[in-house]
Amino acid sequence: MLTRDLVLRLCADATEFDRGWLSEGGKTIVPYLPARDVALVHGIVEGAREMGAERILVARTRAEYAYDPVVAMVPDTEDLVDLIRGWGQRPTDFLVALEDLSGAVLVTASELTVAAGPVPFLRALIGPDVGRARAAFAEHALDRQDTSLIQTAIRYGCLEPGARHARTPRLPRPDAAERLVATAARLRDQAPGGVAVLRVLRSAATWAMVILIASGLFLAPGFGAAPPVLLGLAWLVLMAATLARSRTVAFSVLLRMVALGAAIAPAIGLAEVALASGLGLPVTDRFTAVYVGVPVEEMGKLAPLLLFRLFARRRFARFAAVDYLLLGVAAGAGFQLAEGAAAAVTGAVLPPAASYAPWALPGATAFAGTYFAGHAITTGLVGGAVGLAVVGRRRLGYKLWLLPPLALGLAALDHVALNAAASGLRLTPVTAAVYDATGAGRSVAWLLLLFLVAGIVLDHHLARTVDDVVPPLPGSSPWAGLARRARGRAIQRRAAIPSDISSTFQRLARVRAGLPASLALTLAELAHEVVVALVAAARGPATLVVALRLLRERREIGMGAYRARGRPRRDAPPRADLWRAREWLVATMLPGAAAALVLVPLAAAASAFAWRGPSGPAASWPAPSWPAASDSSGGPVAYLPLLADDIGRWLQGFSPTGQNVVLAATVSVLLLLCTGWATPHDVPTSERFLHDPWAAILGVLGLLAPGQLGHLLLGLLGGLVPRSLIATLYDGDPPPPDPPPPEPEDPGPEPPRRRRHGRPRGRRRRA
């Protein structure tokens, strides 16, 4: 390859990159002013090694060297230094590029150097905070009032045109959820004592709710059948949230969505009654349960997502693909909680599906040859399809919008089949054929798992395109070698693609070459997050809660930056706070902080065995009773209008005191799901007990809420994490903490004002 072929492909002239090449593949561009020494060459070589490149391309970019051959060499600092010295003492402009041209560094004869490419390639040159480096170059150009540097900053997107006189960009107004979060943060900063007292009161209130629920179990016969339904669905939401390792929503938000889905179920029942009355159909008719109940319920289960969208529309703009799936699972679990608990306490429940493990898929039912995975799974399937379409349409095309109606149709088909079998009806031949072709209800859970995996891979792939705005995780990934080999293999495959084929085949070949690397990088990132969480747990609850919040909020920042598409966006969550949290973790998570071995996976396995064992909650479920299919007088049990009548008759068997106890216990369940489950912002440490024991005691009492005990338990068990795991995160000596972003300098006293002729005010002195 001649120099002109490489330069014309990458550069506009000897000192500028080509804009067409920069726009390919979502490259990040960083101009900076490094010293011209061996450290610059070493940084370029380390960047190539981090990408796993086996060869780099080196060429001089000036016109007089256009017909010189491009030097292809192994990334080595000494060899590259010798090559540059062999060009002579005269400064020259030269280019170093990766073999597949996915990243390059343009070193000019002046003090300017421009690097472009993936963020791992740039971090080896510039440092962890690539976004800060871009902002620092823009600030330096404005401070020096250098026209060439200002034009360079504008050309590469570090400054907007007319930045010296531009106004602050108008940011979108915060929504109700962001205002609520900002108010809570302001209260934590301005009145920490009052907030500590409120946390103690919240902890006491949650335990009072637990007591009310326990009183309902003892004072109301039959009410004990409802808690197993709640525990099973909460376990399902927890499993989905644990597997969705690219989620940006907190587990506490999902539980609130469960409560909202349960609270909106009566409104769905009223809508079914109103629609049946409007169509002139009897509410108790078996055809009504199939042709009215199914459409209303399938659409009504999505109402919590729309309400969430109205309350937090800005937060929706930062959602990952799996967030929609998780919200759908939570909303469907809430509806299933209301329907399943009502059926359980009245003694008419569906038999569990034998093909599903009760601990793996709570709520799955089977009747008369039909299988139904549950409202949580079907609504989650629709939410996952919507998430893939919303987040992936820019990269994969608008054809993804075909997924939501197909998913909704599949969910409705399974629901129709179950209600028809329960009502003694038969499906039409066409409907039965489609039902059998789509798996007869057994494929929904596997499709949900497929959507979950696809959403995780898509979220991580898209977040890597804006990795410059996200702080890197502390330490190194245990599978960093796998990531480098995967990137290097992708570079080799893309470099081997012939240039004389059509653009369509080139695009397909690049996608095929990059897909294994994307999967490997996703696995490496997931392993890194797990190790960071375990090592943070080894340091105690205080470090664990900071790490959990960092892991989630950095994903939120990345997805917000990707979905903003360069438009002005709110700094939520604040990047400065996230960088400070990372620096604190880097300085805190040191080797030697762990003790002996902890068997957390064995504890999880034991809990799963206890769940499905003879003494677990599944054994306390009431015996299933279901009317015969030919009994048309009873109608389908899992139908909200009829369930409301059954609940009314069940409540009539209690005294007014018992009815009040049942009502208080039901409200307590919903309130308990809504409060006390968020990751705590502050955990008292031993140093705080020494400096301010009263505040530390209040902090401990505030953490004793039922929803906070899980964080404390993980933090206590994490002290037994083996030392080898910490050595996996930190190879050798721990890295020093990154320097904090520089604070704005104090401009000092204002200089004296001058007259028009330039002399200072005041009396003149005689010579």
C-alpha positions, 0 to 999 in steps of 0.5 A: 500500500502506498502512502497516498492510498492510506492518507486519502482514506483517512486524512483531509490534508497533512494535519486534519482527519477526513470527516467521512472517515471520522463519521464511520463506526462512531469514533471518538476524536480527541485533540490534545497537546502532548510532549514530543517524547518517547512517552507519546510513542509508547502511548500509541503502542499501548493503545494498539496493544489494548486493541489487540492489533498485531500490526500497525500502519505508519506513514508520513502525510505530506505530499512529497511522501505520497509514493512512499510505501506504508510501513506495516510493523509490530506494535513496539515502542523501540521499533517505532522510535527508530523509524521516526528517528530514521526520518531525520531531525526535521519535524514532520507530520506522520500517521499511525493507524490500526490495520483495519483503519478503525483507529488512528493517531495524527501527529503534526509537526506542531504541538497538536496531536489528534487521536480518533478511534474506540475509547479503549484505544484512546484511554491508553494514550490520554487517560481514563477521562476522555471526555475531560480531555476534550473539554480541557483542550477546548478550555486551553484553546480559549484561554490561549486565544489561539485561532488555529487551536479554536478552529481545531476544537470546533472541527472535532466537536470540542466546541460549538461554532461561535463558542466564545460568544455563545450562550449556555445551551438550553437544556430540557426542563426536568420532569417530576421524577427528576425534581423529586430526586433533586429535592431529596439530594438537596435535603440530604446535603442541607439537613442530614440530621433531619433526613436521618430521623426520617429514615428511622421513622420510615424503618419503623413504619415498614416494620409496622406494615409487616406487623399488620400483614402478620396480623391479617395472617392470624385473624383472617382465615384464608388470607395466608394463601396470598403471601406465597403468591407475593413472594413468588412474583417478587422472586421472579422480578428479582431473578429478572433484575439480577440477570439483566446486567445492563439495566439502569432502573433500580430494583426499588423502582421495579417493586413500585411498578409491581404495586402500581400494577396491582393497584390498577387491576380493579380499574381493569376489571371495571373497564371489562364490565363497562365494555361488556355492558356496552356490547350488550354481553352478560358479564358472567358469560364465558364468551365475555371472558375470552373476547372481552376480558383478554383484550382489555387485560392485555392492554390494561397491563401496559397502563403502568408503563404509560403512567410511568412515562407521564411521571418520568418522561426524561428518565424514559429517554435514558432507558436501556432496552432491558429496562422496558422488559423489566418494567413489563415484567414488574407491571405484569407481576402486579396484575398477576398479584392482584388476580392470583391473590384474589383467586388464592384466598377464595380457594379457586386457583389454577394448577401449576404447570408441571413443565416449569420449575416453581422456583424458576417461573412462579405463576405458570399454569396449565389446564386442559392441555394449555400452558400459560407462562403468567402475566409477568412473562407475557407483559415482559415479552411485550416490554422487551419487544418495545425496548429492542425497537426503541433503543435499537432502531437507529442501529438495526433499522425501523423493522424492529417495530414489527416485534411489539405487535407480534409479541402482543399477539402471541401474549393474547393468543396464549391468554385466549387459549387458557381462558377458552379451555377454562370456559369450556370453549374450543379454539377455531381451527386457524387459531388452534393451528397458530397456537400450536405453531407458536409452541402452545404457550411453552415458547413465551418464557424462552422468547423472553430469555432471548429478548433479555440476552439480545437486550443486554448485548445491544445495550452494551454494544451501544454504550461502548460507542459513547464510552468517553462520557462514562467513568471506567470501572475500577481495576481491570477485567478478569477477562481483559485478555479475552477482550483484547484477543476478540478485538484483535481478531475482529481487526484482522477479519475487517482488514481482510475484507476486499475493497472491490466488493459492493458496499452492502457485502462490505457492511455485512462482512464487517457485522459478521467480523464484529459480532463475536467481538461484541459478544466477548466484550459484553462478557468481559464487561459483565465479569468486570462488574461482578468482580467489582461488586464482590470486591466491594462487598469484601470491604463492607456494606459502605463500599458495597452500596457505593459500588452498586450505585456506581454500576447502575448510574454509569449505565444510565449516563451511557444510555442517556448520552447515546439516546441524546444523539448529540443534543443538549441533555441534562447532567443526570445523574451528575457525572462529577459525583460519579467520578468522585465515587469511582476515585473513592472506590479505587482508593478503598478497594485495595488488596488485603481487605478480604478474609477467608472463603465465602460460599455466596453461590451455595447460599443462593442454591440453598435458598432455591432448594428451600423454595422448591423443597417440601418445606418451602413456600410452594408447599404452603400454597392452597390445594388447587381447585378448578371447576370442570370445563363443562361447568358453565355456571361457574365460569372462568375463575381467573376473570376479574369481574367474577373474582371481585364477586368472590372476594365480596362474598369472602369478606362478608364472612368476616366481622367488621373488625376482620374486614378492616384487618384484611383491608389494612393488610392489603394496603400495607402490602402495597405500601411496603412494596413502595418504600424502603427498598432503594440502595442506601446513599450512606452507610455508617462506618466505624470512623463515624461512630468515633466522631459522631456516635449519635448520627451513626446510631441514627444511620444504623436504625434507618438501615434496619428497614426490611428492604435494606436488610439484603444490602447489609447481609451482602455486605457482611457476607462479602467480608469472606471473599477470597483474596484471589478474587481481589488479585484478579481485579488488581494485578500486582500493586493497586493503581493510584487513584485518578486525580480529580477534575481540576476545580475552576481557579479563583480569578482573584481581585478584579483588575482596575477599570481603565479609561478609553486611552488605557490609563488606570483611574486615579491621580497621576503621579508627577515624574 
